[in-house]
Amino acid sequence: MIKVIIERNIAEGLELNYLDAIRTTLKAVLEAPGYISSESLTDIHRPNHRIIVTNWTSVQAWEKWHHSENRKNSLAGITPILNGDEKVTVAEIR
């Protein structure tokens, strides 16, 4: 199993738009082969900084989702809301 940590900074005033957009992404990822679970966290010191931790069966499953049209389509609603690019870290449990 691997964990993928995605960090995003939401542009000021667009928090509600982000919540709507992330729901679309969640619906899409639930169907992705190899997806196990996820949680969404809000930085208590920087409320516009969001951290999403997802669990995948393998790096290959994550990469397939990461490069999929479904993810690209769901990110189309998120990218304009962000202040900068998202940061993705892939980690394994040892």
N, CA, C and O of each residue as an XYZ file, in Angstrom:
376
protein
N       0.841     -1.174      0.000
C       0.000      0.000      0.000
C       0.892      1.245      0.000
O       1.975      1.257      0.585
N       0.411      2.277     -0.664
C       1.104      3.559     -0.664
C       0.140      4.653     -0.213
O      -1.080      4.488     -0.240
N       0.720      5.763      0.199
C      -0.059      6.955      0.525
C       0.365      8.060     -0.434
O       1.545      8.211     -0.753
N      -0.610      8.818     -0.878
C      -0.335      9.978     -1.718
C      -0.858     11.191     -0.967
O      -2.034     11.261     -0.609
N       0.040     12.148     -0.735
C      -0.320     13.370     -0.018
C      -0.370     14.494     -1.043
O       0.609     14.771     -1.735
N      -1.516     15.127     -1.123
C      -1.724     16.227     -2.068
C      -1.964     17.489     -1.251
O      -2.860     17.532     -0.408
N      -1.164     18.511     -1.503
C      -1.311     19.779     -0.804
C      -1.783     20.845     -1.788
O      -1.254     20.983     -2.891
N      -2.788     21.586     -1.357
C      -3.353     22.642     -2.200
C      -3.563     23.895     -1.375
O      -3.911     23.825     -0.196
N      -3.350     25.037     -1.998
C      -3.641     26.325     -1.374
C      -4.787     26.957     -2.154
O      -4.670     27.234     -3.348
N      -5.887     27.175     -1.460
C      -7.088     27.719     -2.086
C      -6.997     29.245     -2.084
O      -6.619     29.859     -1.086
N      -7.350     29.835     -3.214
C      -7.361     31.294     -3.313
C      -8.378     31.872     -2.331
O      -9.444     31.296     -2.116
N      -8.042     32.992     -1.753
C      -8.883     33.655     -0.757
C     -10.286     33.895     -1.302
O     -10.457     34.398     -2.412
N     -11.288     33.529     -0.503
C     -12.683     33.755     -0.875
C     -13.303     32.662     -1.729
O     -14.493     32.726     -2.038
N     -12.525     31.665     -2.114
C     -13.051     30.609     -2.994
C     -13.200     29.263     -2.283
O     -13.269     28.218     -2.930
N     -13.249     29.293     -0.969
C     -13.335     28.058     -0.194
C     -14.599     27.258     -0.514
O     -14.537     26.035     -0.637
N     -15.737     27.927     -0.650
C     -16.983     27.207     -0.958
C     -16.942     26.608     -2.359
O     -17.457     25.513     -2.586
N     -16.333     27.322     -3.290
C     -16.177     26.782     -4.639
C     -15.322     25.517     -4.605
O     -15.590     24.552     -5.321
N     -14.297     25.537     -3.770
C     -13.413     24.368     -3.641
C     -14.194     23.171     -3.112
O     -14.041     22.057     -3.614
N     -15.023     23.393     -2.112
C     -15.803     22.283     -1.550
C     -16.696     21.646     -2.608
O     -16.818     20.422     -2.662
N     -17.314     22.458     -3.439
C     -18.144     21.915     -4.524
C     -17.296     21.130     -5.520
O     -17.676     20.040     -5.946
N     -16.154     21.687     -5.886
C     -15.293     21.041     -6.885
C     -14.704     19.736     -6.359
O     -14.581     18.770     -7.111
N     -14.342     19.696     -5.092
C     -13.716     18.500     -4.537
C     -14.713     17.341     -4.457
O     -14.316     16.179     -4.529
N     -15.977     17.644     -4.313
C     -17.003     16.584     -4.296
C     -17.016     15.825     -5.625
O     -17.169     14.604     -5.647
N     -16.859     16.543     -6.710
C     -16.811     15.916     -8.030
C     -15.611     14.981     -8.135
O     -15.720     13.877     -8.667
N     -14.474     15.428     -7.628
C     -13.268     14.603     -7.654
C     -13.445     13.360     -6.796
O     -13.030     12.269     -7.188
N     -14.053     13.516     -5.638
C     -14.264     12.372     -4.752
C     -15.148     11.320     -5.418
O     -14.866     10.124     -5.330
N     -16.203     11.756     -6.074
C     -17.073     10.808     -6.777
C     -16.291     10.041     -7.838
O     -16.483      8.836     -8.002
N     -15.421     10.726     -8.549
C     -14.648     10.086     -9.620
C     -13.608      9.118     -9.066
O     -13.454      8.019     -9.600
N     -12.890      9.497     -8.006
C     -11.822      8.653     -7.485
C     -12.370      7.374     -6.843
O     -11.678      6.357     -6.805
N     -13.583      7.418     -6.350
C     -14.175      6.220     -5.742
C     -14.240      5.051     -6.726
O     -14.244      3.889     -6.317
N     -14.290      5.359     -8.003
C     -14.361      4.341     -9.047
C     -12.988      3.905     -9.559
O     -12.896      2.967    -10.350
N     -11.930      4.566     -9.122
C     -10.592      4.283     -9.639
C     -10.071      2.950     -9.099
O     -10.067      2.733     -7.887
N      -9.634      2.061     -9.985
C      -9.054      0.796     -9.528
C      -7.823      1.042     -8.654
O      -6.941      1.820     -9.018
N      -7.771      0.382     -7.513
C      -6.635      0.532     -6.613
C      -6.810      1.580     -5.536
O      -6.015      1.646     -4.597
N      -7.844      2.404     -5.659
C      -8.114      3.409     -4.629
C      -8.666      2.702     -3.398
O      -9.551      1.854     -3.514
N      -8.149      3.046     -2.217
C      -8.611      2.437     -0.975
C      -9.443      3.428     -0.155
O     -10.598      3.157      0.174
N      -8.847      4.570      0.169
C      -9.548      5.546      1.004
C      -8.813      6.878      0.959
O      -7.727      6.990      0.391
N      -9.436      7.890      1.575
C      -8.779      9.194      1.651
C      -9.357      9.999      2.799
O     -10.426      9.700      3.330
N      -8.614     11.026      3.160
C      -9.106     11.994      4.126
C      -8.634     13.372      3.704
O      -7.565     13.529      3.114
N      -9.446     14.360      4.015
C      -9.134     15.731      3.663
C      -8.922     16.519      4.950
O      -9.767     16.503      5.844
N      -7.798     17.201      5.034
C      -7.424     17.931      6.240
C      -7.266     19.417      5.930
O      -6.894     19.800      4.821
N      -7.556     20.241      6.931
C      -7.359     21.682      6.825
C      -6.290     22.097      7.828
O      -6.386     21.781      9.014
N      -5.290     22.792      7.355
C      -4.206     23.300      8.205
C      -4.803     24.302      9.207
O      -5.410     25.292      8.799
N      -4.635     24.053     10.509
C      -5.257     24.931     11.503
C      -4.609     26.316     11.558
O      -5.221     27.269     12.041
N      -3.386     26.427     11.071
C      -2.713     27.722     11.077
C      -2.892     28.474      9.757
O      -2.745     29.695      9.703
N      -3.206     27.741      8.709
C      -3.445     28.348      7.391
C      -4.687     27.678      6.798
O      -4.556     26.694      6.070
N      -5.884     28.185      7.092
C      -7.117     27.508      6.697
C      -7.315     27.325      5.197
O      -8.142     26.512      4.783
N      -6.580     28.057      4.384
C      -6.699     27.863      2.937
C      -5.737     26.793      2.417
O      -5.733     26.481      1.226
N      -4.926     26.238      3.312
C      -4.005     25.150      2.950
C      -4.700     23.831      3.260
O      -5.025     23.549      4.413
N      -4.927     23.026      2.227
C      -5.609     21.749      2.381
C      -4.641     20.611      2.084
O      -3.790     20.708      1.200
N      -4.790     19.551      2.834
C      -3.960     18.359      2.668
C      -4.897     17.176      2.478
O      -5.756     16.915      3.320
N      -4.731     16.472      1.387
C      -5.520     15.291      1.101
C      -4.578     14.098      1.165
O      -3.556     14.070      0.481
N      -4.922     13.118      1.983
C      -4.113     11.907      2.108
C      -4.938     10.763      1.533
O      -6.012     10.438      2.039
N      -4.421     10.161      0.470
C      -5.126      9.037     -0.146
C      -4.307      7.765     -0.006
O      -3.077      7.799      0.048
N      -5.000      6.660      0.051
C      -4.373      5.344      0.151
C      -4.677      4.550     -1.106
O      -5.815      4.494     -1.570
N      -3.624      3.933     -1.651
C      -3.722      3.185     -2.903
C      -3.070      1.816     -2.735
O      -2.181      1.640     -1.901
N      -3.513      0.864     -3.522
C      -2.937     -0.474     -3.447
C      -1.516     -0.514     -3.973
O      -0.715     -1.334     -3.526
N      -1.186      0.373     -4.931
C       0.145      0.357     -5.539
C       0.451      1.691     -6.206
O      -0.445      2.499     -6.452
N       1.715      1.904     -6.489
C       2.142      3.089     -7.236
C       1.508      3.074     -8.620
O       1.091      4.115     -9.129
N       1.437      1.905     -9.220
C       0.862      1.793    -10.563
C      -0.604      2.235    -10.582
O      -1.035      2.920    -11.510
N      -1.366      1.843     -9.563
C      -2.779      2.253     -9.487
C      -2.883      3.773     -9.363
O      -3.705      4.398    -10.032
N      -2.043      4.368     -8.501
C      -2.048      5.820     -8.353
C      -1.681      6.494     -9.665
O      -2.367      7.419    -10.099
N      -0.608      6.041    -10.300
C      -0.166      6.685    -11.535
C      -1.213      6.585    -12.636
O      -1.382      7.513    -13.426
N      -1.910      5.463    -12.684
C      -2.983      5.316    -13.678
C      -4.063      6.368    -13.426
O      -4.533      7.013    -14.363
N      -4.454      6.542    -12.162
C      -5.445      7.573    -11.817
C      -4.887      8.970    -12.055
O      -5.568      9.827    -12.618
N      -3.658      9.198    -11.631
C      -3.031     10.517    -11.744
C      -3.007     11.024    -13.178
O      -3.153     12.222    -13.420
N      -2.824     10.119    -14.123
C      -2.738     10.501    -15.538
C      -4.039     10.263    -16.306
O      -4.070     10.397    -17.529
N      -5.098      9.914    -15.602
C      -6.361      9.569    -16.270
C      -7.139     10.812    -16.709
O      -6.963     11.907    -16.175
N      -7.990     10.602    -17.684
C      -8.881     11.669    -18.146
C      -9.862     12.051    -17.042
O     -10.212     13.223    -16.907
N     -10.310     11.073    -16.250
C     -11.243     11.380    -15.163
C     -10.624     12.362    -14.173
O     -11.286     13.307    -13.744
N      -9.371     12.149    -13.810
C      -8.713     13.074    -12.877
C      -8.503     14.435    -13.538
O      -8.727     15.471    -12.912
N      -8.080     14.435    -14.784
C      -7.886     15.709    -15.484
C      -9.188     16.497    -15.541
O      -9.196     17.711    -15.338
N     -10.289     15.800    -15.820
C     -11.591     16.468    -15.889
C     -12.014     17.020    -14.527
O     -12.543     18.128    -14.441
N     -11.781     16.251    -13.470
C     -12.168     16.740    -12.148
C     -11.259     17.871    -11.680
O     -11.714     18.763    -10.964
N      -9.993     17.855    -12.067
C      -9.085     18.946    -11.705
C      -9.418     20.245    -12.437
O      -9.044     21.328    -11.987
N     -10.116     20.135    -13.557
C     -10.490     21.337    -14.304
C     -11.350     22.263    -13.449
O     -11.320     23.479    -13.636
N     -12.113     21.703    -12.517
C     -12.920     22.523    -11.624
C     -12.158     23.018    -10.407
O     -12.603     23.947     -9.732
N     -11.010     22.405    -10.119
C     -10.230     22.768     -8.935
C      -9.106     23.743     -9.262
O      -8.882     24.700     -8.521
N      -8.409     23.514    -10.351
C      -7.223     24.301    -10.692
C      -7.458     25.811    -10.675
O      -6.618     26.537    -10.142
N      -8.570     26.322    -11.238
C      -8.764     27.778    -11.226
C      -8.984     28.358     -9.822
O      -8.858     29.568     -9.628
N      -9.304     27.519     -8.859
C      -9.589     27.952     -7.496
C      -8.312     28.027     -6.662
O      -8.288     28.657     -5.604
N      -7.256     27.383     -7.144
C      -6.022     27.281     -6.366
C      -5.130     28.496     -6.524
O      -5.125     29.174     -7.551
N      -4.390     28.739     -5.482
C      -3.352     29.758     -5.498
C      -2.033     28.994     -5.681
O      -1.395     28.614     -4.700
N      -1.631     28.772     -6.926
C      -0.433     27.990     -7.233
C      -0.774     26.553     -7.584
O      -1.941     26.161     -7.589
N       0.247     25.783     -7.872
C       0.075     24.377     -8.251
C      -0.053     23.507     -7.012
O       0.450     23.844     -5.940
N      -0.739     22.376     -7.181
C      -0.798     21.422     -6.075
C       0.544     20.705     -5.951
O       1.275     20.567     -6.931
N       0.856     20.255     -4.752
C       2.087     19.507     -4.498
C       1.682     18.069     -4.182
O       0.827     17.832     -3.329
N       2.298     17.115     -4.871
C       1.970     15.708     -4.687
C       3.205     14.972     -4.176
O       4.290     15.084     -4.748
N       3.025     14.218     -3.094
C       4.084     13.375     -2.538
C       3.568     11.949     -2.470
O       2.509     11.690     -1.900
N       4.319     11.026     -3.053
C       3.966      9.600     -3.002
C       4.893      8.944     -1.985
O       6.116      9.048     -2.086
N       4.298      8.269     -1.008
C       5.077      7.661      0.068
C       4.648      6.214      0.281
O       3.496      5.848      0.052
N       5.596      5.410      0.720
C       5.256      4.021      1.020
C       5.392      3.762      2.509
O       6.145      4.435      3.214
N       4.653      2.784      2.963
C       4.704      2.395      4.365
C       5.760      1.297      4.487
O       5.704      0.296      3.773
N       6.707      1.482      5.380
C       7.763      0.482      5.556
C       7.712     -0.076      6.950
O       8.520     -0.936      7.301
